[in-house]
């Protein structure tokens, strides 16, 4: 049974009582925890007040600027700003806020108490409950960041940080591979040298789908493989990639009638 998009609220899909960390905790402690639990972000606290969200992007920054010094406290590395929403906010409005402001979303009750976080995975889980199934074609990212498997982990981190992307497509072989921010977390947890090549720490082959796949199909593949990036092919040639954020953009824009004219313009 499908729901109407206006029936979906943040309270139904948020990750309640998100894991938080004090700002003086060391980089190594935070990275190990994120890697072990499969978390892409942690809420940073000063006492009872959230100051920001520590994400995989901050991990890249610390590698590039400080060679991943394990003893540096989180507060000296930085964190992402966040937007406040309340439990009654619609998931559609939350999606618009996440994509337009490129911001993390924390959920606060009326007492200004932190009660949850909304992640890209939460939003996709909500949108799977509606009957909307938009085309992904206008939202495929075609400007891919590519590399070969011989570059070092540190070089890969620099490329991702400089380009503002969360993954690199590895082009050594026709079936391609992928190296992501999450792979870097695992490398740091296992104390792998940053000078090692990314080859043994990448995913092969890149998981792909034909360009005719729709939004629900992409979401199903992502959920089944626990991934947030899917290669898109045309007659088996890789033409782009779609991320969880791209997919959210497709859903929330597809919920408006204006999406029809948008698609006509880009065809």
C-alpha positions in Angstrom: 0.0 0.0 0.0 1.4 3.3 -1.1 1.1 6.6 0.9 0.7 10.1 -0.3 3.9 12.1 -0.1 2.2 14.7 2.2 1.5 11.9 4.7 5.2 11.3 5.4 6.7 13.1 8.3 10.2 13.3 9.8 9.0 11.6 13.0 8.1 8.4 11.1 11.5 8.0 9.4 14.2 9.8 11.4 17.0 7.9 13.1 16.0 8.6 16.7 18.6 9.6 19.3 21.6 9.8 17.0 25.0 8.8 18.2 27.0 11.8 19.5 30.5 12.4 20.4 32.2 15.0 22.7 34.3 17.5 20.8 37.5 16.6 22.6 37.4 12.9 21.5 40.4 11.9 19.3 40.2 11.5 15.5 41.3 7.8 15.8 38.5 7.0 18.3 35.9 8.6 16.1 37.1 7.0 12.9 37.2 3.5 14.5 33.7 3.9 15.8 32.3 5.1 12.5 34.0 2.3 10.6 32.8 -0.4 13.1 29.2 0.7 13.1 29.0 1.7 9.4 28.2 5.4 10.3 28.8 8.2 7.8 28.4 10.9 10.4 28.3 11.6 14.2 26.8 14.6 16.0 29.5 16.6 17.8 28.5 17.9 21.2 29.7 20.6 23.6 28.0 19.4 26.8 24.3 19.0 25.8 24.5 21.3 22.8 25.2 20.0 19.3 27.8 22.1 17.5 27.8 20.3 14.2 28.1 17.0 12.4 31.4 15.1 11.9 31.3 13.4 8.5 33.5 11.4 6.1 34.3 14.8 4.5 36.1 15.9 7.6 38.0 12.6 7.5 39.3 13.6 4.1 40.2 17.1 5.2 42.2 15.7 8.1 44.1 13.3 5.8 44.9 16.1 3.4 45.9 18.8 5.9 47.2 16.9 8.9 48.2 13.5 7.5 45.4 11.9 9.6 47.1 12.6 13.0 45.3 10.1 15.2 45.4 12.2 18.4 43.8 15.4 17.0 40.5 16.2 18.8 37.4 16.4 16.7 37.0 20.1 17.6 40.3 21.0 15.9 39.3 19.2 12.6 35.9 20.9 12.1 32.4 19.7 11.4 29.5 20.3 9.0 26.8 22.8 9.9 23.3 21.5 10.2 19.7 22.7 9.7 17.1 22.3 12.3 13.8 20.5 11.6 11.0 19.4 14.0 9.3 15.9 14.1 6.3 17.3 12.3 8.2 18.5 9.2 7.2 16.7 6.0 9.8 14.4 4.5 9.4 16.3 1.2 10.4 19.5 2.9 13.3 17.7 4.6 14.5 16.4 1.2 14.3 19.9 -0.3 16.3 21.3 2.5 18.9 18.6 2.3 19.5 19.0 -1.4 19.1 22.8 -1.7 21.2 23.7 1.3 23.5 20.7 1.1 23.2 20.4 4.8 22.8 17.8 7.5 19.4 17.7 9.2 19.0 17.4 12.9 15.6 16.9 14.5 14.7 18.9 17.6 11.6 18.7 19.8 9.8 21.8 21.1 12.1 22.0 24.1 15.1 22.3 21.7 16.1 18.8 22.7 17.9 16.8 20.0 15.8 13.8 19.3 16.9 12.5 15.9 18.8 12.9 12.6 17.6 12.6 9.1 20.0 10.9 6.7 19.9 10.3 3.0 19.0 6.7 3.7 16.1 7.8 5.9 14.7 9.9 3.1 15.0 7.2 0.5 13.3 4.8 2.8 10.4 7.2 3.1 10.1 7.8 -0.6 10.0 4.1 -1.3 6.6 4.2 0.5 5.0 6.5 -2.2 3.7 5.6 -5.6 6.0 8.2 -7.3 8.6 6.7 -9.5 10.4 9.4 -11.5 13.0 9.1 -14.2 16.6 9.4 -13.1 17.9 10.6 -16.4 18.2 14.4 -15.6 19.9 13.6 -12.3 22.8 11.3 -13.4 26.2 12.7 -12.6 28.2 12.5 -15.8 31.3 14.4 -14.8 33.1 11.5 -13.1 36.2 11.7 -10.9 38.4 8.9 -12.3 41.8 7.4 -11.4 43.8 4.2 -11.7 44.2 1.7 -9.0 47.9 2.4 -8.4 47.5 5.8 -6.8 47.9 6.0 -3.0 45.2 6.3 -0.4 46.4 9.8 0.4 46.4 10.8 -3.2 42.8 9.5 -3.6 41.8 11.4 -0.5 43.2 14.6 -1.9 41.4 14.2 -5.2 38.1 13.5 -3.5 38.6 16.5 -1.1 39.6 18.9 -3.9 36.8 17.9 -6.2 34.2 17.7 -3.4 33.2 14.1 -4.3 32.8 11.0 -2.1 34.2 8.4 -4.6 36.6 7.8 -7.4 35.8 5.5 -10.4 38.8 3.2 -11.1 39.4 2.8 -14.8 42.1 0.1 -15.0 39.7 -2.5 -16.4 36.6 -2.3 -18.6 34.3 -3.4 -15.7 35.6 -0.5 -13.5 35.9 -0.3 -9.8 35.1 2.3 -7.1 37.0 3.7 -4.1 34.9 5.7 -1.6 35.1 7.7 1.6 33.9 4.7 3.5 36.8 2.6 2.1 39.2 5.3 3.6 37.5 4.9 7.0 38.2 1.2 6.9 41.8 1.7 5.9 42.3 4.1 8.8 40.7 1.7 11.3 43.0 -1.1 10.1 46.1 1.2 10.3 46.8 0.8 6.6 49.6 3.1 5.4 48.3 6.1 3.6 51.0 5.4 1.0 49.5 2.1 0.0 47.8 1.9 -3.3 44.0 1.9 -3.3 43.8 -1.3 -5.4 43.3 -3.8 -2.6 41.0 -1.5 -0.7 38.5 -0.8 -3.6 35.4 -2.5 -4.7 35.5 -4.5 -7.9 33.5 -4.5 -10.1 31.5 -1.3 -9.9 27.8 -2.2 -9.4 25.9 -0.8 -12.4 22.4 -0.6 -13.9 21.2 0.3 -17.4 20.1 3.9 -18.0 16.5 2.8 -18.3 16.3 2.0 -14.6 13.8 4.2 -12.7 14.1 5.7 -9.2 12.6 2.8 -7.3 14.9 0.4 -9.2 17.9 2.4 -8.2 16.8 2.5 -4.6 16.3 -1.2 -4.5 19.8 -1.9 -5.9 21.3 0.5 -3.4 19.5 -1.1 -0.5 20.3 -4.6 -1.5 24.0 -3.9 -1.9 24.3 -1.4 1.0 25.7 1.2 -1.4 25.0 4.9 -2.0 26.5 5.2 -5.5 25.4 3.3 -8.6 27.1 3.2 -12.0 24.7 3.9 -14.9 25.4 2.4 -18.3 24.2 2.8 -21.9 24.6 -0.4 -23.9 27.1 -1.5 -21.3 29.3 1.6 -21.5 29.6 3.6 -18.3 28.0 7.0 -18.9 27.6 8.3 -15.3 26.8 7.6 -11.7 23.9 8.3 -9.5 24.3 8.9 -5.8 21.8 8.7 -2.9 21.6 12.5 -2.9 20.9 12.6 -6.7 18.1 10.1 -6.2 16.6 12.2 -3.4 16.7 15.2 -5.8 14.9 13.1 -8.4 12.2 12.1 -6.0 11.5 15.5 -4.5 11.5 17.3 -7.9 9.5 14.5 -9.4 6.8 15.2 -6.8 6.1 18.6 -8.5 4.2 18.8 -11.7 6.9 21.2 -13.0 9.2 18.2 -13.2 7.6 17.3 -16.6 8.7 20.5 -18.2 12.1 20.2 -16.6 12.6 16.8 -18.2 11.4 18.0 -21.6 14.0 20.8 -21.4 16.9 18.4 -20.8 16.0 15.6 -23.2 
